[in-house]
Structures are given as structure tokens and as C-alpha cells.
Amino acid sequence: MTEPITTPFGFASTADEVLAGVDLTGKRAVITGGAAGIGVETARSLAAAGADVVLAVRRVAAGEQAAADIAASIGAQRVTVRALDLADQDSVRQFVADWDQPLHILVNNAGIMALPELERTAEGWEMQFATNFMGHFALTVGLHDALAAAGGARVVSVSSSGNLFSPVIFDDLHFAFRPYDPLLAYGQSKSAEALLAVEVTRRWAGEGIHANALNPGAIATGLQKHTGGLRTPKERQKTPQQGAATSVLLAASPLLDGVGGRYFEDCAEAPIVSERPADYSGVAGYAVDPGNAERLWSVASDLIARRGTGRLPRRPGSAEPAQDRPSGWYDWGGGGSCGRGRMAMAGRLPGRLLLRREDSDRAPLIVALLLWVMFDAMPGLWRSVRRSGESGVPDQLRHGQRPR
């Protein structure tokens, strides 16, 4: 087992201190939920270090105000705003379709917490799972090509100590059977966010893409509006600048070059715990388990594949519309291109087979196998069935005569 990663920074460090001396000129970053809380401070510090930052936000006016405030504080116009509603998969796909350049940093920061009543999206997904995880999953997968084009990109999942409240309940993700509980739903979504970082690294590290997850700490923001405010003891609370420190460490510090699939808090790798500590520190083993991460990726892919067959926006860099498929997927038998990557069968659409692009070149093998089944194995099997069936049939019936 590798030694936990430590850095010169800690609980009280600020985002500006973590990035002191780091030059991000020429780098592009997307931060979800960057109009408030630690998202604003994450954007401010990245932009101050020279990065071009996009705030991907649901409330565009609030994002534009945040961008103006950041520009005034750093003396440069490096922050722009684009609309993104993570609870709306069409909004996510449109954001992806509009993105047309390499992306060096993706900070999956936005989130909602402890909705008092069970709410669902149009797909029937529980709202916290849909917003905190499914929206970020679709965004991350959709931006894969842009991240790969950056030649060394980082994905940051802003999880929380909420992971200690619940694993991902694969048999009842959306509370169809369990009584709804606001904190269990939040905990499940935050465990899912941590698992996303594990699987992104496993799948994409070979393309220079690494992902890590983090607990930013206890920061008084609008996130706690359904819980009666922040109740953490004062000595354990952080300012938004301190809360953003671990985010920018994972996003841009050279100290973490080539590091992925891990979970951090207070600017250091967190210990894996087997039960919830009294101070809510550490990360539950189920939230960083590779098997859980792989399973969740598959489940999330299937959820998106099943959500509908409407016409999708044009894929970036593609001459054809991405019709009837999520971005980053291919259809075989409906005119889609196979392209680079393994084709994993994920579901069916009318008249075509929906295939998911992965990370190796197995498309020719799968095509050959399908052709063999269609033109060799199935006809032979059918002939065998007919011969077997006829062997026990009287001659009169075989030739259409009624027996006497």
C-alpha cells in the first residue's frame, strides 16, 4: 500500500497560498457552481494564477456578477460564464456540444444538500443524486475528448464528509423502496462523486487525465440552507478561501502531477476509515473502492442511455449530428462511425445497437463476432433445430398429411 500523500499545506491554508508561484497561463478551466461559495474562490485563485476560467452555472446573472467581482479583484478579465443546469441532462449535453477547445481543468464543484422532501428529475432520478453525481458524470464523460486534447488534464470532484453517511445503494438509487432521508440521499451522492474520481483515473490515466476527490471542510455557504445553517464548532470552520485550498491543490498544484484516484482533505490525502469518526474526518472505504467505482460508471452509463431517444446536439469536431446517443457514445447499424476505442454494448435503440466508446481498439473484433453470429452460427443452429425437430415427426405430418 502506498504512503498517504502530504503537502506543505494544511487546514488553515488558503487557495491563494497553495497556488503562489504557479503559472497557469494558457490553461483553461471549467468550474461548475462557480457563482457562490468556494466555487467563486476556486475561480478567483485559478484566474489570478493566469488560467482562463469558465463558470458553468444555473443562474447566469449571478455568474456574471461573480465574474465581474473576480475581474475587479485580480485586475484582469479571465473569467467568463456559460449556462449549465446539472439536473437537466439536455442542458449538460448542450454545454458539451458547445465546447470546442482543449480543457485542462474540470472542477465538479456544484452541489445541493439535504432537500427536505423527495424531489425527482424528469427521468425519475432522485434530485441530489441527479445533480451532484449524474450531471457531473455526464459532463465529465462528454468533455473527455477536450480533456484528452489538453495533454495532461485534471478532474476534481468536490465531495464532502457526507460520504460517511451512506454508500451508493445500487439496488435503490432513487428511493423507490427506501423511505427518503435527506442526509442519506446527500451522502449517497457524495460517495458517488468520490467514486467518479477513482474510475476516471482508472479509465483515462493513460491519456494523461487524472482525477481526485476532496472534502473542502466546513464552510458557511448557501449549501446549508435546508439544515438550519452550519453547526460545526467554530474552531473547525473554514473561510471560503480556505475551503477552496484543497480544490485548487488538486486542480493545479505541481505537487500532484500524475496523482489520481485519491481522496483529500485539508490539503492532504485522507485516511480510509471503516466506521464514521466523531469528527467526520476521513473517507469511507466504499467511497474509494475500485469495484464500486466501476459498477457505478456502468450503472450511470445505462441510466443515460435509457433516458430517451431524442435528437442530440452536434458533437464537437464531428460532421454528423450525434443522433439518438449521449455524447461520447456510438451507434452501430444506424450510420454512426466506429472511431477509436472499444465498443461496449450498452443498450438498444429502435433499429440500431447503441455502443459506448471505451479505451482500446476492439471494434473490429466485435464486428467480426456479430457477423459470424449472423451469417454462420445462427443459420447452422437453425438447421440443427429443424433436423432435431423433424426426426421425431411422422412422415404424414412432415408432408402435410393427416394421420389415420
C-alpha positions as CSV (number, residue, x, y, z in Angstrom):
1,M,0.0,0.0,0.0
2,T,1.3,3.4,-0.9
3,E,2.0,6.1,1.7
4,P,-0.6,8.8,2.0
5,I,0.2,12.0,0.2
6,T,1.1,15.0,2.3
7,T,1.9,18.6,1.3
8,P,3.3,21.7,3.0
9,F,-0.3,23.0,3.3
10,G,-2.9,22.2,5.8
11,F,-6.2,23.1,7.5
12,A,-5.7,26.8,7.6
13,S,-4.1,27.2,4.1
14,T,-5.8,29.4,1.6
15,A,-6.3,28.8,-2.1
16,D,-4.0,31.8,-3.0
17,E,-1.3,30.3,-0.8
18,V,-1.5,26.9,-2.5
19,L,-1.1,28.5,-5.9
20,A,1.6,31.0,-5.0
21,G,4.2,30.9,-7.7
22,V,2.1,28.6,-10.0
23,D,1.7,29.9,-13.6
24,L,-1.5,28.7,-15.3
25,T,-1.2,31.0,-18.3
26,G,-2.7,29.2,-21.4
27,K,-4.7,26.8,-19.2
28,R,-8.5,26.5,-19.5
29,A,-10.7,25.6,-16.5
30,V,-14.4,24.9,-16.1
31,I,-15.9,25.2,-12.6
32,T,-19.5,24.1,-12.0
33,G,-21.4,26.2,-9.5
34,G,-18.8,28.9,-9.6
35,A,-21.2,31.8,-8.8
36,A,-21.1,31.3,-5.0
37,G,-19.3,29.7,-2.0
38,I,-16.0,28.0,-2.5
39,G,-16.6,27.9,-6.3
40,V,-16.0,31.7,-6.5
41,E,-12.8,31.4,-4.6
42,T,-11.6,28.5,-6.7
43,A,-12.2,30.5,-9.8
44,R,-10.6,33.6,-8.3
45,S,-7.4,31.8,-7.4
46,L,-7.1,29.9,-10.7
47,A,-7.7,33.1,-12.7
48,A,-5.2,35.0,-10.5
49,A,-2.6,32.4,-11.5
50,G,-3.3,33.0,-15.1
51,A,-5.9,30.5,-16.1
52,D,-8.9,31.3,-18.4
53,V,-11.9,30.2,-16.3
54,V,-15.5,29.4,-17.3
55,L,-18.1,29.5,-14.6
56,A,-20.7,26.8,-15.6
57,V,-23.8,28.0,-13.6
58,R,-27.5,27.6,-13.5
59,R,-28.1,31.3,-12.6
60,V,-26.2,33.2,-15.4
61,A,-26.8,36.6,-13.9
62,A,-25.3,35.6,-10.6
63,G,-22.3,34.1,-12.5
64,E,-21.8,37.3,-14.4
65,Q,-21.7,39.3,-11.2
66,A,-19.2,36.8,-9.7
67,A,-17.1,37.1,-12.9
68,A,-17.1,40.9,-12.6
69,D,-16.1,40.8,-8.9
70,I,-13.2,38.4,-9.7
71,A,-12.0,40.7,-12.6
72,A,-12.0,43.7,-10.3
73,S,-10.1,41.8,-7.6
74,I,-7.4,40.4,-9.8
75,G,-7.2,43.2,-12.3
76,A,-7.8,41.0,-15.4
77,Q,-10.7,39.7,-17.4
78,R,-10.1,36.0,-17.4
79,V,-13.5,34.7,-16.3
80,T,-16.5,34.0,-18.5
81,V,-19.9,32.5,-17.8
82,R,-21.9,29.7,-19.5
83,A,-25.3,28.3,-18.6
84,L,-25.4,24.8,-17.1
85,D,-28.2,23.1,-15.1
86,L,-26.7,19.8,-13.8
87,A,-30.2,18.5,-13.0
88,D,-31.1,18.8,-16.7
89,Q,-29.3,16.3,-19.0
90,D,-30.3,18.3,-22.1
91,S,-28.5,21.3,-20.5
92,V,-25.4,19.2,-19.9
93,R,-25.4,17.9,-23.4
94,Q,-25.7,21.4,-24.9
95,F,-22.8,22.6,-22.8
96,V,-20.7,19.7,-24.1
97,A,-21.8,20.3,-27.7
98,D,-20.8,24.0,-27.4
99,W,-17.3,23.2,-26.0
100,D,-14.8,23.2,-28.8
101,Q,-11.3,23.5,-27.3
102,P,-8.9,21.6,-25.1
103,L,-9.8,21.6,-21.4
104,H,-7.0,21.4,-18.8
105,I,-9.0,21.6,-15.5
106,L,-12.6,20.5,-14.7
107,V,-13.8,21.2,-11.2
108,N,-17.1,19.4,-10.4
109,N,-17.9,21.8,-7.6
110,A,-21.7,22.5,-7.7
111,G,-24.0,20.7,-5.4
112,I,-27.2,20.7,-3.4
113,M,-27.7,19.3,0.1
114,A,-30.3,17.7,2.2
115,L,-33.5,18.6,0.3
116,P,-36.2,18.2,2.9
117,E,-38.7,16.4,0.6
118,L,-38.1,13.8,-2.1
119,E,-37.7,15.5,-5.5
120,R,-37.2,13.9,-8.8
121,T,-35.9,14.9,-12.2
122,A,-37.8,14.3,-15.5
123,E,-36.1,10.9,-15.7
124,G,-37.4,10.0,-12.2
125,W,-33.9,10.3,-10.7
126,E,-33.6,11.4,-7.1
127,M,-32.6,15.1,-7.3
128,Q,-29.4,15.1,-5.1
129,F,-28.1,12.1,-6.9
130,A,-29.1,13.6,-10.3
131,T,-27.5,17.0,-9.6
132,N,-24.4,16.1,-7.5
133,F,-23.4,13.0,-9.5
134,M,-25.3,12.2,-12.7
135,G,-24.9,15.8,-14.0
136,H,-21.2,15.8,-13.3
137,F,-20.8,12.3,-14.7
138,A,-22.4,13.2,-18.0
139,L,-20.4,16.5,-18.1
140,T,-17.1,14.7,-17.4
141,V,-17.7,11.9,-20.0
142,G,-19.0,14.4,-22.5
143,L,-15.8,16.5,-22.2
144,H,-13.5,13.5,-22.4
145,D,-12.1,14.4,-25.8
146,A,-11.4,18.0,-24.7
147,L,-9.6,16.8,-21.6
148,A,-7.6,14.3,-23.6
149,A,-6.6,17.1,-26.0
150,A,-5.1,19.1,-23.2
151,G,-2.2,16.7,-22.8
152,G,-2.4,16.4,-19.1
153,A,-5.8,17.3,-17.7
154,R,-7.2,17.2,-14.2
155,V,-10.7,16.5,-13.0
156,V,-11.7,17.5,-9.4
157,S,-14.7,16.0,-7.6
158,V,-15.8,18.1,-4.7
159,S,-17.3,15.5,-2.4
160,S,-17.7,16.1,1.4
161,S,-17.7,14.4,4.8
162,G,-21.2,13.5,3.8
163,N,-19.8,10.3,2.2
164,L,-19.6,8.9,5.7
165,F,-23.4,8.9,5.8
166,S,-24.2,6.4,3.1
167,P,-22.6,4.3,0.4
168,V,-24.2,4.1,-3.1
169,I,-27.2,1.9,-2.8
170,F,-27.2,0.3,-6.2
171,D,-30.5,-1.5,-5.8
172,D,-32.4,1.6,-4.8
173,L,-30.6,4.7,-6.1
174,H,-33.7,6.8,-6.3
175,F,-35.6,5.8,-3.1
176,A,-38.2,3.8,-4.9
177,F,-38.3,1.4,-1.9
178,R,-36.5,3.1,0.9
179,P,-38.1,5.9,2.9
180,Y,-36.5,9.1,1.7
181,D,-33.9,10.6,4.1
182,P,-32.3,13.9,3.2
183,L,-28.9,13.1,4.6
184,L,-28.8,9.6,3.3
185,A,-29.5,10.9,-0.2
186,Y,-26.8,13.5,0.2
187,G,-24.3,11.0,1.5
188,Q,-25.0,8.6,-1.4
189,S,-24.4,11.4,-3.9
190,K,-21.2,12.4,-2.3
191,S,-19.9,8.9,-2.2
192,A,-20.8,8.7,-5.9
193,E,-18.7,11.8,-6.6
194,A,-15.7,10.3,-4.9
195,L,-16.1,7.1,-6.9
196,L,-16.2,9.1,-10.1
197,A,-12.6,10.3,-9.5
198,V,-11.5,6.7,-8.9
199,E,-12.9,5.4,-12.2
200,V,-11.9,8.4,-14.3
201,T,-8.3,7.8,-13.3
202,R,-8.5,4.1,-14.0
203,R,-10.0,4.6,-17.4
204,W,-8.2,7.7,-18.6
205,A,-4.9,8.0,-16.9
206,G,-3.3,6.5,-20.0
207,E,-4.5,9.6,-21.9
208,G,-3.0,11.9,-19.3
209,I,-6.3,12.6,-17.4
210,H,-6.2,12.2,-13.6
211,A,-9.0,12.8,-11.1
212,N,-9.1,13.2,-7.4
213,A,-11.9,13.9,-4.9
214,L,-11.9,16.1,-1.8
215,N,-13.7,17.2,1.3
216,P,-13.4,21.0,1.4
217,G,-14.3,21.3,5.1
218,A,-17.0,23.1,6.9
219,I,-17.7,26.5,5.2
220,A,-20.8,28.6,5.9
221,T,-22.5,28.9,2.4
222,G,-25.9,28.6,0.9
223,L,-25.4,24.9,0.8
224,Q,-26.7,24.5,4.4
225,K,-30.0,26.4,3.7
226,H,-32.0,23.2,4.4
227,T,-30.1,22.2,7.5
228,G,-30.5,25.3,9.6
229,G,-27.1,26.6,8.9
230,L,-23.6,25.4,9.6
231,R,-23.4,23.7,13.0
232,T,-19.7,22.7,13.0
233,P,-17.8,24.1,16.0
234,K,-16.1,27.4,15.2
235,E,-12.6,26.1,15.6
236,R,-13.3,23.5,12.8
237,Q,-14.9,26.0,10.4
238,K,-13.1,27.5,7.4
239,T,-13.4,30.6,5.3
240,P,-14.3,30.2,1.6
241,Q,-10.7,30.9,0.6
242,Q,-9.6,28.1,3.0
243,G,-12.3,25.9,1.7
244,A,-11.1,26.3,-1.8
245,A,-7.5,25.4,-0.9
246,T,-7.8,21.7,-1.4
247,S,-9.8,22.2,-4.6
248,V,-7.0,24.2,-6.3
249,L,-4.4,21.9,-4.9
250,L,-6.0,19.0,-6.8
251,A,-6.7,21.2,-9.9
252,A,-3.4,22.9,-10.5
253,S,-0.6,22.2,-8.0
254,P,2.6,20.6,-9.5
255,L,2.8,18.7,-6.2
256,L,0.1,16.3,-7.5
257,D,1.3,15.8,-11.1
258,G,0.4,12.3,-12.1
259,V,-1.7,11.6,-9.0
260,G,-5.2,10.3,-9.3
261,G,-8.0,8.2,-7.8
262,R,-7.5,9.5,-4.3
263,Y,-9.4,11.5,-1.7
264,F,-8.1,14.6,0.1
265,E,-9.0,16.9,2.9
266,D,-7.1,19.7,4.5
267,C,-4.6,19.6,1.6
268,A,-3.5,16.0,2.3
269,E,-4.7,12.6,1.4
270,A,-7.4,11.5,3.8
271,P,-7.3,8.2,5.8
272,I,-9.7,5.4,4.8
273,V,-12.0,4.6,7.7
274,S,-14.1,1.6,8.4
275,E,-16.6,3.5,10.6
276,R,-17.8,7.1,10.9
277,P,-15.4,9.0,13.3
278,A,-16.8,11.5,15.8
279,D,-15.1,14.4,13.9
280,Y,-16.3,13.2,10.5
281,S,-12.8,13.0,9.1
282,G,-11.5,10.6,6.5
283,V,-13.2,8.8,3.7
284,A,-15.3,5.6,3.9
285,G,-13.7,2.6,2.2
286,Y,-16.8,2.1,0.0
287,A,-16.4,5.6,-1.4
288,V,-13.0,4.8,-2.9
289,D,-13.5,1.1,-3.7
290,P,-12.5,0.4,-7.3
291,G,-15.2,-2.3,-7.7
292,N,-17.9,0.2,-6.6
293,A,-16.4,2.8,-9.0
294,E,-16.5,0.5,-12.0
295,R,-20.0,-0.6,-11.2
296,L,-21.3,2.9,-10.7
297,W,-19.8,4.0,-14.1
298,S,-21.7,1.2,-15.8
299,V,-24.9,2.0,-14.0
300,A,-24.7,5.7,-14.7
301,S,-23.9,5.0,-18.4
302,D,-27.0,2.8,-18.7
303,L,-29.2,5.4,-17.0
304,I,-28.2,8.0,-19.5
305,A,-28.6,5.5,-22.4
306,R,-32.1,4.7,-21.3
307,R,-33.3,8.3,-20.7
308,G,-34.7,8.8,-24.2
309,T,-34.0,8.7,-27.9
310,G,-34.5,12.3,-28.8
311,R,-32.2,14.1,-31.3
312,L,-29.0,15.3,-29.7
313,P,-26.8,18.3,-30.4
314,R,-23.9,18.0,-32.9
315,R,-20.8,16.6,-31.3
316,P,-17.8,18.9,-31.1
317,G,-15.5,18.3,-34.0
318,S,-17.9,16.0,-35.8
319,A,-19.5,16.5,-39.2
320,E,-22.6,14.5,-38.2
321,P,-25.2,15.1,-35.6
322,A,-24.9,12.9,-32.5
323,Q,-28.3,11.5,-33.2
324,D,-30.0,9.3,-30.6
325,R,-27.0,8.8,-28.4
326,P,-25.3,10.6,-25.5
327,S,-22.1,12.4,-26.2
328,G,-19.1,10.1,-26.2
329,W,-21.1,7.1,-27.4
330,Y,-21.5,5.5,-30.8
331,D,-24.4,3.7,-32.6
332,W,-23.7,0.7,-34.9
333,G,-26.1,-0.1,-37.6
334,G,-27.5,3.4,-37.8
335,G,-24.8,5.1,-39.7
336,G,-22.6,6.1,-36.8
337,S,-18.8,6.0,-37.0
338,C,-16.9,3.4,-35.0
339,G,-13.9,5.7,-34.5
340,R,-11.2,4.9,-31.9
341,G,-11.9,2.8,-28.9
342,R,-13.5,-0.4,-27.7
343,M,-17.2,-0.7,-28.3
344,A,-19.1,-1.9,-25.3
345,M,-22.8,-2.8,-25.8
346,A,-24.9,-0.6,-23.6
347,G,-28.5,-0.8,-24.8
348,R,-30.8,-0.8,-27.8
349,L,-32.5,1.9,-29.8
350,P,-35.1,1.3,-32.5
351,G,-33.2,-0.1,-35.5
352,R,-29.7,0.2,-34.1
353,L,-27.3,-1.0,-31.4
354,L,-26.1,1.6,-29.0
355,L,-22.4,1.2,-28.2
356,R,-20.2,3.0,-25.7
357,R,-16.6,4.0,-26.7
358,E,-14.0,2.9,-24.2
359,D,-10.3,2.9,-24.2
360,S,-8.9,0.2,-26.5
361,D,-9.3,-0.9,-30.1
362,R,-11.7,-3.9,-30.1
363,A,-14.4,-2.7,-32.6
364,P,-13.1,-4.9,-35.4
365,L,-13.3,-8.0,-33.1
366,I,-16.8,-7.2,-32.1
367,V,-18.0,-6.5,-35.6
368,A,-16.4,-9.9,-36.8
369,L,-18.1,-11.7,-33.9
370,L,-21.5,-10.2,-34.8
371,L,-21.1,-11.1,-38.5
372,W,-20.2,-14.7,-37.5
373,V,-23.3,-15.0,-35.3
374,M,-25.5,-13.5,-38.1
375,F,-24.2,-15.5,-41.1
376,D,-22.6,-18.7,-39.7
377,A,-23.6,-19.7,-36.2
378,M,-27.4,-18.8,-36.3
379,P,-28.1,-20.5,-39.7
380,G,-26.3,-23.6,-38.6
381,L,-28.1,-23.6,-35.3
382,W,-31.5,-23.2,-37.1
383,R,-30.7,-26.1,-39.4
384,S,-29.8,-28.3,-36.4
385,V,-33.1,-27.4,-34.7
386,R,-35.1,-28.3,-37.8
387,R,-33.4,-31.6,-38.2
388,S,-33.8,-32.4,-34.5
389,G,-37.5,-31.5,-34.6
390,E,-38.2,-33.4,-37.8
391,S,-36.5,-36.7,-36.5
392,G,-39.4,-37.4,-34.2
393,V,-42.3,-36.4,-36.6
394,P,-44.3,-39.0,-38.5
395,D,-43.9,-38.9,-42.3
396,Q,-47.6,-38.0,-42.8
397,L,-47.3,-34.8,-40.7
398,R,-43.9,-33.9,-42.3
399,H,-45.6,-33.9,-45.8
400,G,-48.7,-32.2,-44.7
401,Q,-50.9,-35.4,-44.4
402,R,-53.3,-36.1,-41.6
403,P,-52.6,-39.4,-39.8
404,R,-55.3,-42.1,-39.9
